[in-house]
């Protein structure tokens, strides 16, 4: 076949492919034509709920972990609880975030916020799907939480070198969280424009003594981040984020399993209303934990009532 004939055959093939692809593309809903290969918009793009995985519990219940992805490059999105932000069955509704910042963490995580909240499905509801729906800018997405695939099964046990999710307490002798579902603090009262102190205690509880040939330290400085989870406006949180590296450079040292680090932030609210601030504590400085690998961090939540 000479060059002219080969060119004619290729042209005809491309034309026929176009006849097939164009009608299929036209059949897609308009919002799906833009996703996922389209460039992210500065604003007006979607916010997607994400199911991160599930953990079996000893009592037969299952804990399901959820996060989200805000595809906007610039627009920070707020979606109040209600018809545009809800979970079914309704008994699990209300624990999800209403505030969706823009993230650009790079790597595998990218724009995702993982493990923002979790719900536990009791043993007598085994097999129940927990579905989170978000609607924004004309987009609507629902994600089911299912405990049916081992692909999404996670463990809360020791990592490869003994790391575990950190412990968080609001009082040094009080209740403790070592999970993403977390615990709720006593309600805090605040006034518009007047800083209020939020505080907790965190502890690295890894079992690295069994891995002396691999682990340089028995305890690693923990990172902490205070973030708006729910509320009518973004408060000023100072400081909001302190990484494990920051604490290491400041000379932090946890010498025993009984040591706790006092962490705090000053929160200033600019609008009255009901808020929830989430505190995440992580040990990403340890060699066997990373945000990318869904380990190891814990959550707690602080409800705040702000009056004029």
C-alpha positions in Angstrom: 0.0 0.0 0.0 1.5 3.3 -1.1 1.6 6.4 1.2 -1.5 8.0 -0.3 -3.6 4.9 0.3 -2.3 4.6 3.9 -3.2 8.2 4.6 -6.7 7.8 3.1 -7.3 4.7 5.3 -6.1 6.5 8.5 -8.3 9.5 7.7 -11.3 7.3 7.2 -10.7 5.5 10.4 -10.4 8.7 12.4 -13.6 10.0 10.8 -15.5 6.8 11.7 -14.2 7.1 15.3 -15.4 10.6 15.5 -18.9 9.5 14.4 -19.0 7.1 17.3 -17.4 9.2 20.0 -19.3 12.4 19.3 -22.8 11.0 19.9 -21.6 9.2 23.1 -20.1 12.4 24.4 -23.4 14.3 23.6 -25.3 11.7 25.7 -23.4 12.6 28.8 -25.0 15.0 31.3 -23.3 18.4 30.9 -21.7 18.3 34.3 -20.0 15.0 33.5 -18.5 16.3 30.3 -16.3 18.6 32.4 -15.1 15.9 34.8 -12.6 14.5 35.6 -10.2 15.6 32.8 -11.2 19.2 32.5 -9.0 21.9 34.1 -10.1 22.9 37.6 -12.0 26.2 37.8 -11.1 29.1 40.0 -14.7 29.0 41.3 -18.0 27.3 40.6 -16.5 23.8 40.5 -17.8 20.8 42.3 -17.2 19.6 45.9 -17.1 15.8 46.0 -17.8 13.6 49.1 -15.3 10.7 49.4 -15.5 7.4 51.2 -12.1 6.7 52.5 -12.6 3.2 54.0 -13.9 1.2 56.9 -12.6 -0.5 60.0 -14.2 -3.5 61.7 -14.7 -3.3 65.5 -14.5 -6.0 68.1 -18.3 -5.7 68.9 -19.3 -6.3 65.4 -19.9 -2.7 64.5 -18.2 -1.0 61.6 -16.6 2.5 61.5 -16.8 4.3 58.1 -14.4 7.1 57.3 -15.2 10.0 54.9 -13.4 12.9 53.4 -13.9 15.3 50.5 -12.3 17.1 47.6 -13.0 20.7 46.7 -12.0 21.0 43.0 -12.0 24.8 43.0 -8.6 26.4 42.7 -9.6 29.4 44.8 -13.2 29.2 46.0 -13.6 28.0 49.6 -17.1 26.5 49.8 -19.6 26.4 52.6 -22.6 24.1 52.4 -24.8 24.1 55.4 -26.4 21.0 56.7 -29.7 20.4 55.0 -31.0 19.6 51.5 -27.5 20.3 49.9 -25.5 18.5 52.5 -27.0 15.4 54.2 -26.3 11.8 55.2 -28.7 8.9 54.9 -29.8 7.0 57.0 -30.8 10.2 58.9 -29.5 8.9 62.2 -26.0 9.5 61.0 -26.7 13.0 59.6 -25.1 16.0 61.2 -21.6 15.0 61.9 -20.2 15.9 58.4 -18.4 19.1 57.6 -20.1 22.2 56.2 -16.8 24.0 55.4 -14.7 22.9 52.4 -11.3 24.6 52.1 -9.1 24.5 49.0 -6.1 22.1 49.4 -3.1 21.5 47.2 -1.0 19.1 49.1 0.7 17.5 46.1 1.5 13.8 45.8 -1.2 11.1 46.0 -3.4 13.2 48.4 -3.5 16.3 46.2 -6.7 18.2 46.7 -8.3 15.7 49.1 -9.1 16.1 52.7 -9.1 12.6 54.2 -10.7 11.4 57.4 -12.6 14.6 58.2 -15.2 12.5 60.1 -16.4 9.0 60.7 -19.6 7.2 61.7 -20.0 3.9 63.4 -22.7 1.5 62.0 -23.9 -0.8 64.9 -23.7 -4.6 64.5 -27.5 -4.9 64.2 -27.3 -2.7 61.1 -24.6 -4.8 59.4 -24.6 -4.2 55.6 -26.2 -0.8 55.8 -24.9 1.8 53.4 -24.2 5.2 54.7 -24.6 7.7 51.9 -23.3 11.3 52.0 -24.7 13.8 49.4 -23.3 17.2 48.5 -24.8 19.7 46.1 -23.0 22.8 44.9 -22.8 25.0 41.8 -25.2 22.8 39.9 -23.3 19.6 40.7 -24.7 16.8 42.9 -22.6 13.8 44.1 -23.4 11.1 46.5 -20.9 8.5 47.9 -22.0 5.3 49.6 -20.0 4.0 52.6 -19.9 0.2 52.3 -18.2 -2.4 54.5 -18.4 -5.0 51.8 -15.0 -4.9 50.1 -11.7 -5.7 51.7 -10.1 -3.2 49.3 -11.5 -0.5 51.5 -10.8 -2.3 54.8 -8.4 -0.5 57.2 -6.7 -1.5 60.4 -6.3 0.6 63.6 -3.5 -1.7 64.7 0.3 -1.0 64.7 1.9 0.1 61.5 5.1 -1.5 60.2 7.3 0.1 62.8 4.9 0.3 65.7 3.1 3.6 65.1 -0.5 4.1 66.2 -3.0 6.9 66.0 -2.2 9.5 68.6 -4.3 10.0 71.7 -6.2 13.2 72.4 -7.8 14.4 75.6 -9.5 17.6 76.5 -8.7 17.1 80.2 -5.5 15.4 81.2 -7.5 12.7 83.2 -10.6 12.8 80.9 -12.0 10.8 78.0 -9.6 9.9 75.2 -9.9 9.7 71.5 -7.6 7.5 69.3 -9.9 7.5 66.3 -11.1 9.6 63.4 -14.6 9.5 64.8 -13.3 11.3 67.9 -15.0 12.7 70.9 -16.8 16.0 71.5 -15.6 18.6 74.1 -17.9 20.5 76.4 -19.5 23.4 74.7 -17.4 26.6 74.7 -19.0 30.1 75.0 -17.5 32.9 73.0 -18.4 36.5 71.9 -17.9 38.0 68.5 -14.4 39.6 68.1 -13.1 38.4 71.5 -10.5 35.5 71.3 -11.3 32.4 73.2 -8.7 29.7 74.1 -9.3 26.1 72.8 -7.0 23.5 74.2 -6.3 19.8 74.4 -3.6 17.2 75.3 -2.0 15.0 72.7 0.3 11.9 73.1 2.3 9.7 70.8 1.4 6.2 71.8 3.4 4.2 69.3 4.9 0.8 70.3 8.4 1.3 68.7 10.3 -0.5 71.4 9.7 -3.8 69.5 11.5 -2.3 66.4 14.8 -1.0 67.8 16.7 -1.7 64.6 14.3 0.4 62.5 13.0 3.2 64.7 15.3 6.0 65.7 13.0 7.3 68.4 10.4 5.7 70.7 8.3 8.8 70.5 7.9 11.4 67.8 6.7 15.0 68.0 3.0 15.2 66.9 1.6 17.6 64.4 -1.7 19.4 65.2 -4.2 21.3 63.1 -7.3 23.2 64.2 -9.8 23.6 61.4 -13.4 24.9 61.0 -15.7 21.8 60.7 -19.1 23.5 60.9 -20.1 27.2 61.2 -21.5 30.3 59.5 -18.1 32.0 58.9 -14.4 31.2 59.1 -12.8 32.1 62.4 -9.3 33.2 63.0 -7.3 30.4 64.6 -3.9 31.3 65.9 -2.0 29.1 65.6 -4.0 26.8 63.3 -1.2 24.4 62.3 1.9 23.2 64.0 3.7 20.3 62.3 5.7 17.6 64.0 8.8 19.1 62.4 8.0 22.5 64.0 7.8 20.8 67.4 11.0 18.9 66.7 12.8 22.1 65.8 11.5 23.7 69.0 13.1 21.0 71.1 10.0 18.9 71.8 10.7 15.7 73.6 8.3 13.0 74.8 10.4 10.8 77.1 7.8 8.3 78.2 4.4 6.8 77.4 2.9 8.9 80.2 3.9 12.3 78.7 1.3 14.6 77.2 1.7 17.7 75.2 -0.6 20.6 75.8 -1.8 22.1 72.5 -3.9 25.2 72.1 -5.2 27.9 69.8 -6.8 31.3 70.2 -10.0 31.4 68.2 -11.7 34.6 67.2 -15.1 34.5 65.7 -16.5 37.3 63.5 -20.2 36.2 63.3 -22.6 34.8 65.9 -23.8 31.3 65.6 -23.1 27.6 66.3 -19.6 26.3 65.4 -17.6 23.1 65.6 -13.8 23.2 65.4 -12.0 20.0 64.7 -8.6 19.2 66.1 -6.5 16.7 64.2 -3.4 15.2 65.8 -0.9 13.3 63.6 2.4 11.5 63.9 3.4 12.0 60.3 7.0 12.6 61.4 7.4 8.9 62.1 8.8 6.8 59.2 5.8 4.4 59.0 2.9 6.9 58.8 1.7 9.3 56.1 -1.5 11.1 55.2 -1.2 9.3 51.8 -1.4 5.9 53.5 -4.4 6.8 55.8 -2.3 6.6 58.9 -1.9 7.8 61.6 -4.1 10.6 63.0 -7.0 11.1 65.4 -9.8 13.7 65.6 -11.7 15.5 68.3 -14.3 18.2 68.0 -15.0 21.4 70.0 -18.5 22.9 69.8 -18.6 26.7 70.2 -21.6 29.0 70.7 -20.8 32.6 69.6 -23.0 35.4 70.8 -22.9 39.1 69.6 
